[in-house]
Amino acid sequence: MKNLIMTVAAAATLLFSTQCATAQETENTDVAVNSTEVQAPIQDGFEKVETSTLPKIITDAVLVDKAGAQVSEAYINEDLKVYKLELQIEGQDPQTAFINEVGRWVEIK
């Protein structure tokens, strides 16, 4: 008789513990999870410079080769000795152009 009571008690304990475990598992799946993705800035080696500090050879090349374009932003890569220019031409989307320190347009890939 004592074994019968212990067996029923053990069975009841197992029954309740499995129901609690199942309830906990389903509760966790109902929780809304917000994930935030953060993008690191692209490191291309260019540092921003003031457009007013651009060398004359660069501004002259823009005037001659890119008639009507205004330099809206400028960046320099000291290692490559290349300027990255954001050019704004009226009525067009901004364009990015690269020019070296001697005023020659280059392509950077």
C-alpha positions in Angstrom: 0.0 0.0 0.0 2.9 2.3 0.9 4.4 1.6 -2.6 1.1 2.3 -4.3 0.9 5.8 -2.6 4.5 6.5 -3.5 4.0 5.5 -7.1 0.9 7.7 -7.5 2.7 10.6 -5.9 5.7 10.1 -8.2 3.4 9.9 -11.2 1.5 13.1 -10.2 4.8 14.9 -9.7 6.0 13.9 -13.2 2.7 14.9 -14.7 2.8 18.4 -13.1 6.4 19.0 -13.9 6.0 18.2 -17.6 3.0 20.5 -17.8 4.9 23.4 -16.2 7.9 22.9 -18.5 5.5 22.8 -21.5 3.8 26.0 -20.3 7.1 27.8 -19.9 8.2 26.8 -23.4 5.0 28.1 -25.0 5.1 31.3 -23.0 8.6 32.2 -24.3 7.6 31.8 -27.9 4.8 34.3 -27.5 7.1 37.1 -26.5 7.7 39.7 -29.2 11.4 40.3 -29.9 12.6 43.5 -31.4 15.9 43.2 -33.2 17.9 46.2 -34.1 20.5 46.1 -36.9 23.3 48.6 -36.7 25.4 49.3 -39.7 29.0 50.4 -39.2 30.2 53.3 -41.4 32.1 52.1 -44.4 35.8 52.6 -43.9 37.1 53.6 -47.4 40.1 55.6 -46.2 38.6 59.0 -47.1 38.4 61.8 -44.6 36.1 64.8 -45.1 37.6 68.1 -45.9 36.1 71.6 -46.5 35.4 72.3 -50.1 37.0 75.7 -49.6 40.4 74.1 -48.8 40.6 72.1 -52.1 43.8 72.8 -54.1 43.4 75.2 -57.1 44.3 72.4 -59.5 41.3 70.4 -58.3 38.8 73.3 -58.5 40.1 74.2 -62.0 39.7 70.6 -63.2 36.1 70.7 -62.0 35.4 74.0 -63.7 36.9 72.8 -67.0 35.9 69.1 -67.2 32.7 69.1 -65.2 31.1 72.4 -66.5 28.2 73.5 -64.4 29.1 71.2 -61.5 29.4 72.4 -57.9 31.4 70.5 -55.3 29.0 69.8 -52.5 31.3 67.6 -50.4 34.9 66.7 -50.6 37.0 63.9 -49.0 40.7 63.0 -49.3 42.6 59.7 -49.0 46.1 60.7 -47.9 47.5 57.3 -48.7 46.3 57.2 -52.3 46.5 61.0 -52.7 43.1 61.0 -54.2 40.1 63.3 -53.7 36.5 62.0 -53.6 34.1 64.8 -54.7 30.4 64.9 -54.5 29.4 66.9 -57.5 26.0 68.5 -57.9 24.8 69.5 -61.3 21.6 71.5 -61.6 18.7 69.2 -62.6 20.7 66.0 -62.1 21.3 63.6 -59.2 24.5 64.1 -57.3 27.6 62.3 -58.7 30.7 61.0 -57.1 34.0 61.6 -58.9 37.6 60.8 -57.9 40.5 63.0 -58.9 44.2 62.7 -58.0 46.4 65.4 -56.7 47.6 66.5 -60.1 44.0 67.0 -61.4 43.5 63.8 -63.4 40.2 61.9 -63.0 40.6 58.4 -61.8 38.3 55.4 -61.1 38.3 53.7 -57.7 36.8 50.3 -57.5 
